[in-house]
Structures are given as C-alpha cells and as structure tokens.
Amino acid sequence: MNAQLASLLSELIDLGAELVERNLVLGSGGNLSARWNDIVYITRSGALLHQLTPDDFLPVFLDKPYHRPSTQPRPSVETPMHLAAYQARPKTRIVVHCHPVHAIAWAMQERPLPACTPDFALYVGAEAPTLPFHVPGSESLAAAVTAWLPTHPVLLLGNHGVLVCGEDVRKARLRVLYVDETAHICLLAAAAGALRPLQPDEFDRIIATYGRK
C-alpha cells in the first residue's frame, strides 16, 4: 500500500476510536471513508470503529457503477451515500458518518441546525440542513445527499445521524465535534426558552474577519 494512503487510513483509524470514545457512535454503527484518486476506501460492513485496521477499508471505484457484492467482506451498506458525497463535493477527501445523540435529537424537530458559535460558522457555515428520514443505504438517501451537499459540508440525517465531509481528516473531525457541540447548545437553549443563533450580520463579520475554514 502507498505510504501516504497508509498514513491517511491510520488517521481515520484514530478518528474511529475517538468517535467511539466520545460516544458519537455505538457498536458497528457509523462508517468512514477516504478518497484516493478515483478510489474510495470505505469501512467494511460490520466493522467496529474503535477496532479498525487497514484491512477494514475496502476499495470502491468512484467512476464506475456500484453494485454491492454478495459475499463478505463487503463495503458498508452506506457506500452509495459516501460515493454521492464525493461526487457532490469534488474537493472532499474524507467522509464521516456517525450517530451523535444531540444531533439526532435536534434533527427530530425537522429544522436546520443554526450557527450559534464562531467555530461552527467557520467550519460548517450558517447552518447544517436537516434531511427527512431515509432508509440507511437507500438510493433515496444518496439522492438527497446529492441534492444538498454541494452547498453544505454537513448534513443532519433525520432519525439517523450526521454526514460530514472534509478536505482532510482534521477538518472532518472538527466538523463532527462542532455539530455535536452546537446541537447540544441548541437543545439546552431551547429547553431554557432562549435559543439565539448568530444573526446574519454577525455571521458575515465572523467570515469577513477569519475566512471560511
């Protein structure tokens, strides 16, 4: 295996362990992938994110029609969603799907997750859209991702989890963490009766000062 690819997968292995440690995914839920040229290396079906090895990442061609193998090991059932993400955002090199409890709870309101902190504004944007429920692994989910991702690097998946894109592992990781943090903040603020997202002029001043990440 190419040394640079091996290093990239090693970073993803560390991220998988961190996601489990932070309770952002349980059991064999969630999946990770990396794009290397025209090949996507995605975690196999049933892989435990805190016990990943390089052999748990299976290659899938981005420029060919995908047909899920009938024999094991097989790429994650969410492979169509990951492929749709790379095609919708050509600069994406990392895709993370996990199940943050706060983000799932917020998505049940069927509202976008708004920017409430400068970090969220810089790394995610003015908001993260919330998609309605789609069956995991379905073509309808892949189609919804295709429609929304070109303008948003993060999507909340109704009654399911989050989908996060990044140009590298670091950026994808921070986006996951800021989405979970912001969902938690919004839930607490809404329960207290005083949810106040960043206002448009405040968001614009943050971007003008620091630029998008």
Secondary structure, DSSP 4 states (H G I P E B T S, - for coil): --HHHHHHHHHHHHHHHHHHHTTSS-TT--EEEEEETTEEEEEBTT--GGG--GGGEEEEETTS-----SSSS-B-TTHHHHHHHHHHSTT--EEEEE--HHHHHHHTT---EE--SHHHHHHT-SEE-EEPP--TT-HHHHHHHHHHGGG-SEEEETTTEEEEEESSHHHHHHHHHHHHHHHHHHHHHHHHT---PPPHHHHHHHHHHH---
